[in-house]
Amino acid sequence: MSSFTKTTKSECIIDEFGRDNSLRKQKTQAPCVTSMCGDYFNRFKGMSWAEITYLLEEEEEEELKKQEEELKKKDAERKRKCETTSTYELEEGEIFE
């Protein structure tokens, strides 16, 4: 049996069964798969599970810090309004420290 043969007639490749492989469609991923998973795949490519987990935990901690800072700013604004101009009324059970 003959092995894989290459012939160069305008870049056509013929296999051992006489099929022209250059006429085959190139395999591509569906656009929905690329758009949904492509970003994550490119972001985490070449990383171990430990590195991915560490990175995601760090991002989560940063997000929580930002949320806490925003809450502190809002509380400070409410407290200032309550003390200075009385434009902010305390709700039932709300206490400023």
N, C-alpha and C positions, 0 to 999 in steps of 0.2 A: 504494500500500500504506500502511496506517495505521501509525503509530509506536506505541510502547509507551503503553498507556492505563492510567490509574489511576482506579478508581472506589472510592468509600468507602461501601460497604454493609457496615457492621460490620467495617471494617478488611480487606476482601478486596481483593486486587490482581489484576486481570485483564490478561494480556499481549495482544499483538497477535493471537494465535491463539485467544483466548477461554478460556484456561486460568486457573483461580484459583490463584495462586501461594501463597496463605496456607495452602492445604491440603497443600502439600509438606512432607515431613519435613525438619527442620533437619539439616544435616550435622554430625555430631559424630565425634570421634576415638574409636577403640576404647579401652576402659579400660586394656588392657594397654599400649598405646602411650603413653597419658598417664602411667601410673605409671612406666614405664621411662625415658622420655625427657623427661617434663615437667619434672622437677627440673633436669636439665641445661639444658634449653631456657630455663627461667626464670632460671637462674643466669647463663648466658652471653649472654642477650638484649642486643643493642645493643653487644656488644664485638667488636673486630676479632680476627683470628687471632693477631696479635702479642700483644694484651692477654691472650687466653685462655692462650696458651703461657707467657707470663711468670707469670701467676697460678698455673698448674699447677706450674711449676718451683719457685716460691717455696714452695708447699705441700709439695712433695716434699722440699725442703731442710729445712724445719721438721720434717717427720716423721723424716728421717734424724738430725737433731740430737737429737730426743727419744729415739730408739733408742740413740744413742751415750751419752746421759746415763744411761739405764737400765742399759746395760752397765757403765758406770763405777761406778754405785752397787752393782751386784751384785758386781763385782770387789773393790770396797772392803770390802764385807761379808765376802766369802770370805777376804780377806787378814786382816781383823781377827780372824775366827774362827780362822784358822790360827795367827796369832801369839799370841793370848791364851789361848785355851782348848783348842786342839788338837782341837776338835770337827769340824774340817773337814780332811780328808786330801787332799793334792794328788794328782791323778791323774797317770798317767804322761805326761810331756812338758809338764805344766802348770807354769808359772813365774810367780811374782809379782815384779814389778819394784819 
